[in-house]
Amino acid sequence: MGLVSRGVAAAGLGVASAVVPLGPPNAAPNPIPTPPPEGAAPESSRVPSMVLKAFFPTCCASVDSGLLVGRWVPEQSSAVVLAVVHFPFIPIQVKEFLAQVQQASQVGVSVLGTWCHCQQEPEESLGYFLEGLGAVFPHEPWLQLCRERGSKFWSCKAIHREVPTVPETANEDQVMLIFYDQRKVLLSQLHPPAVLMDHQAGDAATASTGGMAAVFDTVARSEFLFRSDRFDEGPVRLSHWQSEGVEASILVELAQRASGPVCLLLAYLLSLISAASTCRLFRLWPLSFLGSKLSTCEQLRHRLDHLTLVFSVQKAENPAQLMRKANMLVSVLLDVALGLALLSWLHGKNRIGQLADALVPVADHVAEELQHLLQWLMGAPAGLKMNRALDQVLGRFFLYHIHLWISYIHLMSPFIERILWHVGLSACLGLTVALSILSDIIALLTFHIYCFYVYGARLYCLKICGLSSLWRLFRGKKWNVLRQRVDSCSYDLDQLFIGTLLFTILVFLLPTTALYYLVFTLLRLLVVAVQGLIHLLVDLINSLPLYSLGLRLCRPYRLSAGVKFRVLEYQAGRPLRLLMQINPLSYSRVVHTYRLPSCGCHPKHSWGSLCRKLFFGELIYPWRQRGDKLD
């Protein structure tokens, strides 16, 4: 019938068939009704047969006749064929070879049956000879797969020899032949699906998750069987997906042999750097404080942890750890490549000198704008009537800080070009390091804005706390420090008079303080937003699983979310033949599954907590405080 255009879809790991229902693995589904052959036992004297699933590799569809080697999964009533053993062979050598494979791979590999390619075998007695091998390699059930001469149809049956119902008669089961790409299944990594059934599959039953997992696990753990005859023929001649050889095997072997000493040397150098970073000198107060607050130090520690894990000589215990190492390595390589590109751009056409010449005028312009803003606040901003004395005191205080900052910038102007040259040179460590240094430079250049914000926030918070305390005084309440609650309290007349006087003073001074606090808080939030965008880009480079995304784009079968089946042939009285195809993971799920941890040096505030802190004048720090827990 050829390849039918209509496919049998399966969501996740489910197997759905619109033609023949596939029952659950532990139940006996209804077989395809076929008329009994001539001379067969009556229906009442035979045991009801089952539908067995035989997974056959597509690479073995045209090989010579021989024995089917694979694993039997009794829970799923499935046979996973891994290879075909060809003639000539000695049965004892085949058994010894399978014992070695079973010991090396911990997979119960055995001879499942026979494979006969009648189009290549002229002898008519070959079928009888293959049937006689069941006595040499006993297995229940015994599979017999045959491709008929001059036809595209297949003959598939499973025979039970230990439970004869009629003398000289064996019980036969129906076999559903499922073709699969052995190479893709071997290289793919199966992920548990979010949804096991497709709601659009109708009444078609689905296979269990364990069934497909058993197939993938069997092929993945049988790598020793596939590599056993790579360099020589050995005692047994096999056919599997590596029968034609492996491309670039010499280069792969040389890379594997060279990776060990290189990783050992780099791991030793990284251990020396880690030991130097934990020296007592860096634990002194100024260095330890700067190391915990600067984004550059956080990023360098983060990259050091990445490199230590990537170049570790310890072998990955599972595919997830191997994928994590690969993602980290690609992330580091891309980071360094982008950093080198930035370095070449900065040192070309004297761009560093141009940036140094433009930095001081920009700083002067920002300082002038702040001075104009303060002079506007010291007058009548937006027609508001402020407290004249407090307004003048706060304005002159902030103007003096701006004057000190301008003097500091002009004092450092002769050294700015050299500082920028060394900062640009640090881009060879990676683009994320350069961006972290840029964030720290922005924090240093806007330090006066941060100081204004801290002064305004502390003064505003002090007045808010005083007003709330005095408001409790009017209601006959007080804050109990020991019990951390509000208790009732009786006040005398003098206390009420002084409280009323202080409350009035704070209320009339609050608008002036709140205006300064509002203006400098907006400036501070603008600076934090710019730094947040920079750190968002750094975290994106650090955490994005680039290797996994590349696999999803170029080799989608490597990351499997399940399988689907297409009907190859279905005819009454003939075995059902299906083609198993791999469903790749979606890009969003790839990112969610393989996302790398970022340095996480900045807290994540909810909008409610952020608004509460802004209203009560609590400081919003751009770094993580002691006791803060990141999400």
Beta strands, then each sheet from edge to edge (+ up, - down):
strand 1: 7-8
strand 2: 51-57
strand 3: 66-73
strand 4: 78-86
strand 5: 109-117
strand 6: 142-147
strand 7: 154-160
strand 8: 171-180
strand 9: 189-190
strand 10: 238-239
strand 11: 477-480
strand 12: 485-488
strand 13: 559-569
strand 14: 577-584
sheet 1: 1+ 13- 9-
sheet 2: 1+ 13- 14+ 8+ 2+ 4+ 3- 5+ 6+ 7-
sheet 3: 1+ 13- 14+ 8+ 2+ 4+ 10-
sheet 4: 11+ 12-
end
